[in-house]
Amino acid sequence: MTSTLPAATTSTVPAQRPSAPKIVHDSRPLQRLRRSRADLVLCGVLLLAILAVQGWNITAYPTLSDDEGTYLAQAWAVQQGKGLAHYTYWYDHPPMGWIQIAALTWIPAHLSPSLMTVGSMRVAMLAVSAVSAILLYVLARRLSLPRWAAGLAMALFGLSPLSVVLQREIFLDNIAVMWTLLAFCLAASPSRHLWHHFAAGIAAAAAVLTKETMLVILPALLVTMWRHGHRDTRKFALTGAITACALIGLSYPLFALLKGELFPGSGHVSLWDGITYQMSRPGSGFILDQGTGSYGVLQSWLYYDRVLPLGGLAGALLLLATWRWSVTARALAGPALTVAILALVALRPSGYLPAMYVIQALPFLALVLAGGTASVAHAVLRRGRGADEKPYVTWGRRVTAAALVAAAAAYVVPRWYDGNHTAVTADANAPYRAAAAWMKTEVSDPRNTRVLVDDALWLDLVHDGYRPGLGVIWFYKADLDPAVTKTMPGGWKDLDYVVASPTVRRDAVDLPNVKAAIEHSTPVATFGKGEDRIEIRQINATTMTTASSGGSR
């Protein structure tokens, strides 16, 4: 069913019917394909470049994070039929995100279980990056950007050093962005089929169930849907999209209700407690105040790239300020509003700002920056100029445009080269690999050894023979999960080793068992230097074996 009105019919029939016309509707997709051959070539070339840059050295850079390990370990639990998490699932996030990760990694994990580790499974994120990049190009074209501007948006999104680093990592945000871009593409469908808008609502629900923070940008999606819907069926289309999104989104609290875990109670976790925890997390301060956690996060983003975050924000403000007069601004109202909403949320002085938050904004920053560039190019070249314009004025416009392009390239290319050169050459994960190898070769009885680790190493040790859950223990659970603490009546004394990564040492301050285990242990091997080092510490070690001393670095 479409939102276009059928052609008027007549009640008269001609006396002599002409020969039946040739049916041509089956060839329309081929015709569209031929017409869009240039788009296919440009998109294909950019996609190969993006995959090459993001895929090269993906296992070695950036440093493995505990969040990556957590999501992958939960995906492993789904694959193994052990439930929704490798420990008690406590509604920290909707499970759809790592269920998708489980699907993405199922084939390689089935062929070789030892591949189910954070470093090697980062390769699965290349598929997500590829789909997201293609969807961004499609969205740019559907929002009436010229071909070169759509290609620019795709390049900005996929090749920015900030994008390269964050899109490599196994984060729920990356998958949620893919669903969000699909929702925007469907909302901006030029054919205006009603089912496209209903499907946009379904895709939006999938995005929210993958990462719940995507909920805040749904108003921008509705703006895009309103602008691109047919005026005769616009209200019906929006109603259908909202209904589809709400019904699917309600499956999450319904799941908790059916399990008897919607509200707090004795002896079980609850969705209400999970939401309360997320909403009451200590704020990281105002993002522009030096010394706050949010300011540090902002500086980490700008360390990798200033062009995309600052340029995209400027582009969004430009488009929002000129939407009454600029066709491009009106077309990009939805993406520009998305950037504005995400920026306002980040500016909350009492909010918590995680490092991966910017992932949700990356495609829209790229889109509005490319759109702003297209607006400037149109203003400089002035395609609607009169035929009586002097030749030297025309050449002046062209020279100005070329100078602007050269200046932008001179600023961006060296900085992006340095950032991406680090991403494709540096090895930040050598200490993790060495620590995993030591625990595999130097511990004589892994099955009966209990060790605290961060989740980045949890699956490595599971594959090396340590008992999942109670033998190799995600360090948070030694203090926060009753299912684990009840198996440790002696507290830290019931442990044998602590693999003290930077994450473990940092968070041990608030975890009594972990802190005590570190204080009552002796380093037997150290890998790396400074704050990034990983120490393998033996609990109550009175002597060191020759192998342990030899493994120390």
Order of alpha helices (4+ residues) and beta strands (2+ residues): alpha-alpha-alpha-alpha-alpha-alpha-alpha-alpha-alpha-alpha-alpha-alpha-alpha-alpha-alpha-alpha-alpha-alpha-alpha-alpha-alpha-beta-alpha-beta-alpha-alpha-beta-alpha-alpha-beta-beta-alpha
